[in-house]
Amino acid sequence: MGLILRAVAVSDRGPARENNEDSAYAGPRMVAVADGMGGPPAGEVASEIAIRVIGELADAPDPASISSPLDALLDAVEEANRRIHDEVQAQRELDGMGTTMTAMLLSGDRLALVHVGDSRAYLLRRGKLTQLTTDDTFVQQLVLQGAITADQARRHPQRSLVTQAVQGQPVTPASTVIRPVPGDRFLLCSDGLSDVVDDELIAQALRDVPDLRDCAGELIELALSGGARDNVTAVVADIVEVDEA
């Protein structure tokens, strides 16, 4: 028996945006979210580059046999960073563009996670929700310093000010390896969702809506009905045991 991800990605432009700068990937070994910045069309260019690199890694002949999934993901961040730099050099009007990048790669019984920016990864295990990533934002630094609460950070006027992104400059991704178990449910989302929907409602949707697409759609609707003004993207993925024979 082996493990795979059953995953779906759902995205909405939101009521106040002319375009969608979010990009996402959902496959049996890889899930990812990238939230572009720099204004149209630059933000969507950057996020599409990041997800294109992720797709190339996922399309490897046998991603399940990658000896170090974490190193592979870190290399993917560097490759996305290099391509964004090259794109800016080729088109100077794109200067300043960048993207968040939160991705997971399943290899055997290990699930590697890398994270840059303020898109998030959550794990629902046995009904308990855990946030797996820490936002690279100014307000998160205030939370860690005890200057404001997490609830205050959600409404802070500078909550979208990221302290690092994948934008062609040196970057230090956060990374970890998880030992997933069948029944685990993961959520990767852009800040258009997590800025609006609190953890209790996120956990409730992940617990109570078994169908992956319906669950992702419910999370998007919670964000939109809660007043989201940004693009909103959710990738929901279940760890499933399958017969490898």
ABEGO torsion letter per residue (X at the ends): XBBBBBBBBBBBAEAABABBABBBBBBAABBBBBBBBGEOAAAAAAAAAAAAAAAAAAABABAAABABAAAAAAAAAAAAAAAAAAAAAABAAABGBBBBBBBBBBBEABBBBBBBEABBBBBBBGGBBBBABBBBBAAAAAAAAGABBAAAAAABAAAABBABBBAGBBBBBBBBBBBBBBGBBBBBBBAAAAAABBAAAAAAAAAABABAAAAAAAAAAAAAAAGBABBBBBBBBBBBBBBAX
